[in-house]
Amino acid sequence: MLKGHLDMIVLAALSAAGPAHGYAVIEEIKRRSGGAFDLPEGTIYPALHRLEQAGLLRSSWMTADSGRRRRVYTLTRTGNRALVERRAVWKQFSDAIGDLLGGTRPRENPA
Amino acid sequence: MIPDYLERLERELSFDRPLSRCVRQEVEDHLWEAVAADSTGNTLQAQRRAIANFGDARAIAAQFAMVSLARHSRRAGVAAVLIIAGVFIAMKARLAWYAAAQWVISEDMRAIGGLVGRIDRYAFWLSVIIGLGGWIYIRSRQIPAAFCPVYRSQLRRFFLLCSATAAALVVSVISDGVLTALLLHGTEMSAEFMIPIVSMTIEIGCVGIFVLQIRRVTQRAASTAALQKI
């Protein structure tokens, strides 16, 4: 289930943290989810590369304080738009599930 | 311990050298940062934990292979468009040269020349339509996290479009070769021959590069599929 939403999670973490490298993205996900998402850390990197290829992120190399080369990712404008859309879809979905499980009255269809 | 893990990851990604080098640097930074953040103070234990948290090298490589395959497929789509443009420019340059030098096909060969010219035209425009279609198709596909059946069939469709483009281009280039031979037939060898010969070489080279691109994508698809079988 988590895998299906990995892209959205990564985009949201980058949106919250600002430009960040892979390790910082993982830490941000852990922090914001209260440690609830326990996925292999390595899976974040292919997701970052995939999102960059899709034009949702861009990256640049810099030298960290440790002297090691570090790749820093930033959300692009397209990435920001994609996150807004995914958030809206997720909210609609979670509201529907919440209503279903909570047994509340069905909301009226705006259409 | 971390260097061994990085070696393994790099080996698994050896089908894409630039990617493997880039991933190695990124993962190295991640693992050493995780070791530095470990509060136990035992470096060996910390390295072991960092690697375990990162995940199996082959599984990670399989996910990167998918990203690499998608990138190369998209690149092949762009290559199709550029190569068609290259063939078009070489063709037009040759025709302009024929017009400037006032070279025409001899009267007895004109009927064959007309037929070959029509085949050339249809084959070329067919390659333009299919090539553009292939590029738009692969560009509009989403890159999945895994080499799923849906993406496999999308890639198969793209491969068919690329093969059809290459086949149409081959027909067009062969027709160009025949037309060039008809024009040069009976003409005395001179330095002016260089222009049509060079432009034909460019066309043949363009088609060769495109065929190699298609082959590279199929090879990458095979290695990605192999990596998925963990």
HADDOCK unambig.tbl for C-alpha pairs under 7 A between the chains (distance, minus, plus):
assign (segid A and resid 23 and name CA) (segid B and resid 30 and name CA) 5.56 0.50 0.50
assign (segid A and resid 40 and name CA) (segid B and resid 53 and name CA) 5.63 0.50 0.50
assign (segid A and resid 40 and name CA) (segid B and resid 54 and name CA) 5.27 0.50 0.50
assign (segid A and resid 40 and name CA) (segid B and resid 55 and name CA) 5.22 0.50 0.50
assign (segid A and resid 41 and name CA) (segid B and resid 53 and name CA) 5.94 0.50 0.50
assign (segid A and resid 41 and name CA) (segid B and resid 54 and name CA) 4.49 0.50 0.50
assign (segid A and resid 41 and name CA) (segid B and resid 55 and name CA) 6.71 0.50 0.50
assign (segid A and resid 42 and name CA) (segid B and resid 54 and name CA) 4.52 0.50 0.50
assign (segid A and resid 42 and name CA) (segid B and resid 55 and name CA) 5.71 0.50 0.50
assign (segid A and resid 42 and name CA) (segid B and resid 60 and name CA) 6.18 0.50 0.50
assign (segid A and resid 43 and name CA) (segid B and resid 60 and name CA) 6.29 0.50 0.50
assign (segid A and resid 46 and name CA) (segid B and resid 63 and name CA) 5.88 0.50 0.50
assign (segid A and resid 46 and name CA) (segid B and resid 64 and name CA) 5.23 0.50 0.50
assign (segid A and resid 46 and name CA) (segid B and resid 67 and name CA) 6.98 0.50 0.50
assign (segid A and resid 50 and name CA) (segid B and resid 67 and name CA) 5.79 0.50 0.50
assign (segid A and resid 50 and name CA) (segid B and resid 143 and name CA) 6.84 0.50 0.50
assign (segid A and resid 68 and name CA) (segid B and resid 29 and name CA) 6.36 0.50 0.50
assign (segid A and resid 69 and name CA) (segid B and resid 25 and name CA) 6.66 0.50 0.50
assign (segid A and resid 70 and name CA) (segid B and resid 26 and name CA) 6.31 0.50 0.50
assign (segid A and resid 70 and name CA) (segid B and resid 29 and name CA) 6.53 0.50 0.50
assign (segid A and resid 71 and name CA) (segid B and resid 26 and name CA) 6.47 0.50 0.50
